[in-house]
Amino acid sequence: MSDLYSSICISSVKASALEIAGIEIPENIENPNPVLTALAEKKLGKESVDRVVIYNPDAVALWVYQKYTSMFTKAALCSDVALPMLSVMPSVTPVCFASMYSGVMPDIHGIKRYEKPVLTVNTIFDSFVNAGKKAAIVSTARDSISMIFLNRNMEYFIYDTPEEVNEKALELIDEDRFDLIVIYNGNYDGIMHYNGTESAAALGELRMNSHFFGILNELIRTHWKDHRT
């Protein structure tokens, strides 16, 4: 049964981002994703990036991507790679994001169920700040990303709607003052819990997420020509 799952865990996200940004990777966390390491070497050589943007459209399962691939056309056309990744358990939002951005398992970071305490372990945000870089989170209020990473020396832009979040994210790209920007959209997640994962309403939100990723990518390419991203 285990052969059906990806061998690369979402807990590799932190180390991958730090490696690509040329920031020291803490000991005892998940190793970088080897595919992203190879991709960075191919595109950048020995150089590191000076800007990292991570977009998080919540709850988009692999099978959704496989079944409704055409909805991801805009995102696919501006991407270098698409990879399956293994979740941690329980696979609920705060547990998963804590593992993604701390690089460790739930038993270590401490969030083991659907709850949203502020993490005290080292996270990707701490690593960027400790390296003298500026980090920001752009998210909707009361969602996991807007709560479990609080109390860091960084900036938080928290809004009521995904539309406001996305507008602010594009504004931050235009302002060009952050080295790490993490963006969260929970619209598909929220709608699919009420209407079903394949409902017309939920799939409409999925289209919006894919469309926004394309817009975000285009803005980065045009406004950050002098940066490695």
Secondary structure, DSSP 8 states (H G I E B T S, - for coil): -GGGS-SSBGGGHHHHHHHHTT----TTS----HHHHHHHHHHHTT---S-EEEEEETT--HHHHHHTGGGGHHHHHT-S-----B--SS--HHHHHHHHHH-S-HHHH---SS------S--HHHHHHHTT--EEEEEETTSHHHHHT-SSSSEEEEESSHHHHHHHHHHHHHHT--SEEEEEE-HHHHHHHHH-TTSHHHHHHHHHHHHHHHHHHHHHHHH-TTS--
